[in-house]
Amino acid sequence: MGEIISGKELSKQIREEVRLQVEELKCKYKAVPHLAVVLVGEDPASQSYVKAKERACIKAGMKSTAIIKPLTITEEALLNIVKDLNDDTTVHGILVQLPLPKHIDENKVIDAIDITKDVDGFHPLNVAYMHLGRDAILPATPKGIMTMIHSKNIELKGKDAIIIGRSNIVGKPIAMLLMKEHATVQIAHSRTVNLKEKCLRSDIIVAAVGRPNTVTSDMVKDGAVIIDVGVNRVDGKLCGDCDFENIKDKASYITPVPGGVGPMTITSLLQNTLECFERLMK
């Protein structure tokens, strides 16, 4: 059986390290990192995610502020909230929960966030810096994936990797981060032909499409590393994009769902908030 990379266990370790760092910085600066999260509407999944972020911040010794607005908020009003947070020197990280209502241009809102407080790493300049290999705030999920890979000292140099999914949030950035460490990367998507053949040639498979059983056992070569980013609900149970039970014995390493990449996303967000705080306090 392949070794399971537990994001749940790894995140516990990293969050404790963050908590200790926050304690040190509190003594040094007489202040703690402050994350402001803006939520528009009452989507249950988004509400749950925001609450999870708030709990994680509090446990890490950080300050967390949730600004909740109705779906009817205007684009102008939301942009004014972002501006106020940009100008607030006591706020070190800003996150606007996506998706937003259709009458609000998400790009305008993302662009309006001060790059030095962009804990999501979605601002175009942060994205550009990442692609250029320059210092940047990295998107939380890809950052978490790389942390999981590094935790097991998995060799990336010269390896063939395939990313299934081309989103700006996961697919594209994780491809860039893997290439930065000298992996040869291929991006697949819904229109990719011969996906099975491409996966069988890959040493690393990152599945991030949000569709159960996208990757099955016959698509995985022995010893491959499987990173499952998908979160799906089937018959009332959470599952990923990979057929975990039938793949785990073929893989050298595999992430479970739940308890894999998911916990690392919020952990990476805490790290990004800490990073923004340190930059702003210098």
ABEGO torsion letter per residue (X at the ends): XBBBBBAAAAAAAAAAAAAAAAAAAAAAAGBBBBBBBBBBEABAAAAAAAAAAAAAAAAAGBBBBBBBBBAABBAAAAAAAAAAAAABAABABBBBBOBBBAABBAAAAAAABBAAABAAGABAAAAAAAAAGBBBBBBAAAAAAAAAAAAAGBBABGBBBBBBEABAAAAAAAAAAAAAAGBBBBBBBAABBGAAAAAAABABBBBBAGBBGABBAAABBBGBBBBBABBBBBGGBBBBABBAAAAAAABABBBBOBGBAAAAAAAAAAAAAAAAAAAAAX
